[in-house]
Amino acid sequence: MSAENFEQNYLSMNPKNVGAEINQLQRTLEIIVQPYQRPIASILPEERRLEISLLFDDTDIEDCYDRFSSWEGSLSKQKVRDWLNQFETNLDKNIAYLLISKFQFFSKNDIEAATQNLQSKLINFLLDKEHLREAFYSDPKAPIKNEAELQKWLRNKVIRYARLPSPPNTSVESQDRLWGTYERSALTGTSAPDGKKLRPLKEYFESTSGNPETSVFVFMDYTNGSGNQLGKCIKQINTLIQDYPIWQDSIFIFMYIVQSESFSLGTIESASANSQTLFSDKMLYYKDLEIMELMAANQITEAEYDAFIEKYCLRSSGKPAVGYRQSGSLTCHHYSCPNNTLPFFHKPAKNWTPLFRNSQTPSATSYKRK
């Protein structure tokens, strides 16, 4: 800028405007330096409560114990406390507590109620089968034709409780124990005549009694997670049907106390079109919406949760896997913890003591029968 232009601009400047510009610059500078004039702690993110203190106390531990008190293994309030104390940081302990507070535990009473629920679902499912209804109304041995008699006919003449065949290298012995509970809790004297017991499927096939087109074979077990064991059982059933082909049009129903909602019979190639699974409760998955919402409500990020799961699955099992075939469930029955469940709940290791010591494995040993 030439001296002449500078002089002209200077002469044209309003002293009031200059003062306002200077004041504006001063205010802007104050805003810029203000954060740096406060203590460092005041500008850092606020430390979360769950990193500096626990979300639970002795009362909460006692509540957990009360929920699991019908566990048939060794369990006490101290064991619940010791299990939580194995997790390293406050954050880890709090995540473990949140999981155990939602843990799906089936007590003896829960199992009994579930069998009654399954019986009701079974009857309702069969009532919708038109060919069964037609067979009942054409049956000359059923003189009274009404809904109550139809249900009685289904229970006594149609439903046949069968044992799941045990494939090689696995076991389904838990079904015998469940049958005992089902028989006592869900069946009555009128719906389970004397001598009607859980029988091998082959015995039914070899029997000369019964109409294959109106026969419904019902199998049961506690848990269906990945469906791997069920797939093996269905292969065994199909092999038997090849020897007795007249039964191929019968209905085959697999009932479970708890089943993964992600499971579908469509994933089992050899499953018959007449197959169906019924379950009382859905299996709680460690990343179900209610679990993730619980974590978010406590300011736990998904990345932190994933890191926790991998760390303690690895600690307890030597692998980052979240359970058999990645089932990742939060499920346990009063007598055994399925291996679908997150391993740090049930799998012992050199430096890890699980909460529920024994687990149900593919090569399961005999279960107690009552």
C-alpha positions as a printed Julia matrix, in Angstrom:
370×3 Matrix{Float64}:
   0.0      0.0    0.0
   1.39     3.39  -0.97
   1.99     6.08   1.62
  -0.68     8.16  -0.03
  -3.33     5.39   0.2
  -2.38     4.57   3.82
  -2.79     8.2    4.77
  -6.21     8.37   3.05
  -7.41     5.15   4.84
  -6.1      6.36   8.19
  -7.9      9.7    7.81
 -11.16     7.88   6.87
 -11.1      5.46   9.89
 -13.64     6.13  12.61
 -11.98     6.01  16.07
 -15.17     4.4   17.51
 -14.95     1.49  15.07
 -11.31     0.87  15.94
 -12.16     0.59  19.63
 -14.94    -1.91  18.92
 -12.64    -4.08  16.8
 -10.03    -4.14  19.56
 -12.63    -5.16  22.17
 -13.9     -7.95  19.92
 -10.39    -9.31  19.49
  -9.86    -9.28  23.24
 -13.07   -11.26  23.86
 -12.09   -13.8   21.2
  -8.67   -14.27  22.82
 -10.27   -14.84  26.23
 -12.48   -17.6   24.8
  -9.47   -19.28  23.19
  -7.28   -19.36  26.3
 -10.08   -20.0   28.84
  -9.85   -23.87  28.77
  -6.13   -23.67  29.43
  -6.61   -21.53  32.51
  -8.75   -24.25  34.22
  -7.32   -27.3   36.04
  -6.59   -30.24  33.71
  -9.07   -32.45  35.59
 -11.92   -30.11  34.71
 -11.49   -30.61  30.97
 -10.96   -34.41  31.0
 -13.95   -36.78  30.55
 -15.65   -37.53  33.85
 -14.49   -40.84  35.33
 -17.3    -43.39  35.28
 -18.63   -44.73  38.53
 -18.25   -48.33  37.42
 -14.48   -47.8   37.06
 -13.99   -46.49  40.57
 -16.65   -48.4   42.54
 -18.72   -51.58  42.35
 -22.34   -51.72  41.26
 -23.1    -54.43  43.8
 -22.8    -55.1   47.51
 -23.38   -58.02  49.88
 -27.15   -57.71  49.5
 -26.88   -58.07  45.73
 -24.62   -61.11  46.14
 -27.16   -62.65  48.49
 -29.91   -62.03  45.9
 -27.82   -63.83  43.27
 -27.29   -66.76  45.6
 -31.01   -66.97  46.37
 -31.76   -67.27  42.65
 -29.27   -70.13  42.27
 -29.9    -71.81  45.62
 -31.49   -74.9   44.03
 -28.25   -75.63  42.15
 -27.39   -79.24  42.94
 -23.65   -78.65  43.07
 -21.62   -76.79  45.65
 -22.71   -73.16  45.83
 -22.71   -70.5   48.53
 -22.78   -66.73  48.9
 -19.02   -66.84  49.43
 -18.54   -68.75  46.19
 -20.54   -66.11  44.28
 -18.36   -63.43  45.89
 -15.14   -65.34  45.12
 -16.2    -65.84  41.5
 -16.75   -62.11  41.05
 -13.44   -61.3   42.72
 -11.56   -63.27  40.05
 -12.29   -60.52  37.54
  -9.38   -58.1   37.53
 -10.68   -54.52  37.43
 -13.75   -52.82  38.84
 -15.04   -52.47  35.29
 -14.61   -56.23  34.72
 -16.28   -57.09  38.02
 -19.21   -54.82  37.19
 -19.71   -56.36  33.73
 -19.61   -59.83  35.31
 -22.2    -58.75  37.88
 -24.5    -57.31  35.2
 -24.32   -60.63  33.34
 -25.04   -62.72  36.4
 -27.94   -60.44  37.33
 -29.58   -61.42  34.02
 -28.38   -65.01  33.99
 -31.08   -67.48  32.89
 -31.29   -70.06  35.67
 -33.96   -72.78  35.63
 -34.79   -74.05  39.1
 -36.68   -77.29  39.74
 -39.92   -75.32  39.96
 -39.09   -73.55  36.7
 -38.53   -76.9   34.95
 -41.84   -78.24  36.23
 -43.68   -75.14  35.0
 -41.87   -75.4   31.66
 -43.02   -78.99  31.14
 -46.62   -77.93  31.72
 -46.13   -75.14  29.2
 -44.7    -77.61  26.68
 -47.63   -79.97  27.14
 -50.02   -77.12  26.41
 -48.04   -76.05  23.33
 -47.96   -79.63  22.09
 -51.74   -80.08  22.31
 -52.41   -76.69  20.7
 -50.02   -77.5   17.88
 -51.79   -80.79  17.16
 -55.26   -79.24  17.35
 -54.33   -77.21  14.27
 -53.58   -80.36  12.25
 -56.64   -80.86  10.09
 -55.87   -84.48   9.22
 -55.79   -85.37  12.92
 -59.09   -83.64  13.52
 -60.66   -85.5   10.58
 -59.29   -88.81  11.87
 -60.86   -88.17  15.28
 -64.31   -87.36  13.87
 -64.2    -90.5   11.71
 -63.04   -92.76  14.55
 -65.94   -95.04  15.52
 -64.29   -95.7   18.9
 -64.72   -92.04  19.84
 -68.51   -91.76  20.26
 -68.46   -88.27  21.83
 -67.33   -85.66  19.33
 -66.25   -82.44  21.06
 -63.06   -80.5   21.75
 -62.49   -82.02  25.18
 -62.72   -85.54  23.77
 -60.5    -84.54  20.85
 -57.79   -83.44  23.26
 -58.16   -86.64  25.25
 -57.93   -88.66  22.02
 -54.75   -86.82  21.05
 -53.16   -87.51  24.44
 -54.12   -91.18  24.59
 -54.24   -92.37  20.98
 -51.94   -90.11  18.99
 -48.99   -88.87  21.04
 -46.17   -91.38  21.54
 -43.3    -90.29  23.78
 -40.03   -91.65  22.41
 -36.39   -91.58  23.45
 -34.01   -89.59  21.31
 -31.53   -92.06  19.79
 -27.97   -91.55  21.02
 -25.61   -90.92  18.1
 -21.95   -92.03  18.28
 -19.7    -89.94  20.56
 -22.52   -88.08  22.25
 -25.24   -88.6   24.82
 -28.83   -87.56  25.36
 -29.21   -89.13  28.78
 -30.59   -85.9   30.24
 -33.88   -86.69  28.46
 -34.59   -89.49  30.96
 -34.42   -87.09  33.86
 -36.57   -84.54  32.05
 -39.11   -87.23  31.2
 -39.51   -88.01  34.91
 -40.33   -84.36  35.62
 -42.62   -84.11  32.59
 -44.49   -87.26  33.56
 -45.09   -86.02  37.11
 -45.79   -82.38  36.37
 -47.39   -82.22  32.92
 -49.24   -85.53  32.55
 -52.2    -86.78  34.54
 -53.74   -90.18  35.13
 -56.14   -89.65  32.24
 -53.52   -88.44  29.77
 -50.84   -90.99  30.65
 -52.42   -94.44  31.09
 -50.6    -97.0   33.22
 -47.59   -98.43  31.43
 -47.17   -95.5   29.04
 -43.48   -94.68  29.37
 -40.66   -93.19  27.36
 -39.81   -95.9   24.84
 -37.2    -96.34  22.1
 -38.52   -95.28  18.71
 -37.72   -98.67  17.24
 -40.16  -100.34  19.65
 -42.94   -98.13  18.36
 -41.98   -98.86  14.75
 -41.97  -102.6   15.39
 -45.33  -102.52  17.1
 -48.34  -103.56  15.02
 -50.6   -101.08  16.81
 -51.1    -97.5   15.77
 -51.78   -95.7   12.51
 -48.6    -94.16  11.02
 -50.59   -91.32   9.44
 -51.98   -90.22  12.79
 -48.98   -91.04  14.98
 -47.07   -88.2   16.6
 -43.68   -89.09  18.05
 -42.54   -86.67  20.76
 -38.94   -86.35  21.94
 -37.63   -84.02  24.62
 -34.49   -82.6   26.15
 -33.44   -79.6   28.19
 -31.51   -77.43  25.73
 -31.22   -76.89  22.0
 -28.57   -74.35  21.17
 -26.62   -74.9   17.97
 -28.82   -77.84  16.91
 -25.74   -79.97  16.27
 -26.84   -82.81  18.54
 -30.4    -82.66  17.22
 -29.03   -82.97  13.69
 -27.21   -86.15  14.68
 -30.35   -87.56  16.3
 -32.44   -86.81  13.22
 -29.94   -88.71  11.07
 -30.38   -91.7   13.39
 -34.16   -91.4   13.15
 -34.0    -91.2    9.36
 -31.87   -94.33   9.25
 -34.51   -96.12  11.29
 -37.29   -94.83   9.0
 -35.47   -96.36   6.03
 -35.95   -99.75   7.7
 -39.6    -98.97   8.55
 -40.75   -96.69   5.68
 -44.45   -96.85   6.58
 -43.71   -94.35   9.4
 -42.17   -91.68   7.19
 -45.4    -89.62   7.1
 -45.76   -89.53  10.88
 -45.14   -86.28  12.76
 -41.89   -85.92  14.74
 -41.82   -83.24  17.45
 -38.74   -82.23  19.43
 -39.54   -80.37  22.66
 -37.03   -78.34  24.67
 -37.13   -76.39  27.88
 -34.98   -73.72  26.25
 -33.95   -73.23  22.63
 -31.93   -70.68  20.72
 -34.26   -68.51  18.65
 -31.67   -68.46  15.9
 -32.05   -72.23  15.45
 -34.13   -73.48  12.53
 -34.91   -77.0   11.44
 -34.29   -75.74   7.93
 -30.58   -75.74   8.73
 -30.67   -79.54   9.17
 -30.61   -81.01   5.69
 -32.09   -84.37   6.64
 -34.93   -82.98   8.76
 -38.32   -84.29   7.69
 -40.99   -81.87   6.51
 -43.13   -83.35   9.29
 -40.6    -82.31  11.96
 -41.18   -79.48  14.42
 -39.44   -78.07  17.48
 -41.35   -76.63  20.43
 -39.7    -74.82  23.32
 -40.84   -73.23  26.55
 -38.32   -70.37  26.74
 -35.88   -68.78  24.35
 -32.2    -69.14  25.16
 -30.66   -65.91  26.45
 -27.73   -64.93  24.22
 -24.91   -62.79  25.6
 -25.52   -60.21  22.89
 -29.31   -60.18  23.06
 -30.84   -56.71  22.86
 -31.67   -56.59  26.57
 -28.05   -57.39  27.46
 -26.64   -54.75  25.12
 -29.13   -52.18  26.41
 -28.06   -53.01  29.96
 -24.43   -52.41  29.05
 -25.24   -49.14  27.3
 -27.31   -47.96  30.28
 -24.2    -48.41  32.42
 -21.95   -46.55  29.91
 -20.16   -49.72  28.81
 -19.24   -49.56  25.15
 -19.62   -52.55  22.86
 -15.85   -52.57  22.32
 -15.25   -52.8   26.07
 -17.83   -55.58  26.37
 -16.3    -57.54  23.47
 -12.84   -57.2   25.02
 -14.17   -58.46  28.36
 -15.86   -61.51  26.78
 -12.77   -62.5   24.79
 -10.44   -61.99  27.73
 -12.34   -64.18  30.19
 -13.38   -66.86  27.71
  -9.68   -67.18  26.96
  -8.82   -67.16  30.67
 -11.24   -69.98  31.52
 -11.06   -72.2   28.44
  -7.82   -71.3   26.66
  -9.87   -70.22  23.65
 -11.72   -67.0   22.79
 -14.8    -69.07  21.8
 -18.0    -68.0   23.6
 -19.32   -71.54  24.05
 -20.01   -74.69  22.06
 -20.34   -73.73  18.39
 -20.24   -70.06  19.41
 -23.64   -70.34  21.09
 -22.69   -67.79  23.75
 -25.69   -68.39  26.01
 -26.35   -67.27  29.57
 -28.29   -70.39  30.53
 -28.1    -72.98  33.3
 -30.39   -75.69  34.66
 -30.53   -76.62  38.33
 -28.55   -79.82  37.76
 -26.1    -78.92  34.97
 -24.71   -75.99  33.01
 -24.81   -76.59  29.23
 -21.59   -76.08  27.32
 -23.48   -73.58  25.17
 -22.97   -71.14  28.04
 -20.1    -68.63  28.24
 -17.2    -70.76  29.54
 -16.18   -68.54  32.45
 -19.44   -69.53  34.15
 -18.78   -73.27  34.09
 -15.34   -74.23  32.79
 -12.51   -74.77  35.31
  -8.91   -73.89  34.47
  -5.58   -73.66  36.27
  -6.24   -70.07  37.32
 -10.0    -70.03  37.08
 -12.76   -71.39  39.33
 -16.18   -71.38  37.65
 -19.44   -70.56  39.37
 -21.16   -73.77  38.21
 -18.55   -76.49  38.25
 -20.03   -79.28  36.14
 -21.16   -78.87  32.55
 -23.08   -80.81  29.97
 -20.7    -81.83  27.2
 -21.12   -83.75  23.91
 -19.62   -86.81  25.63
 -21.81   -86.4   28.7
 -21.64   -88.81  31.58
 -24.75   -90.21  33.16
 -27.08   -87.76  34.85
 -29.05   -88.41  37.98
 -32.5    -89.8   37.31
 -35.49   -89.06  39.46
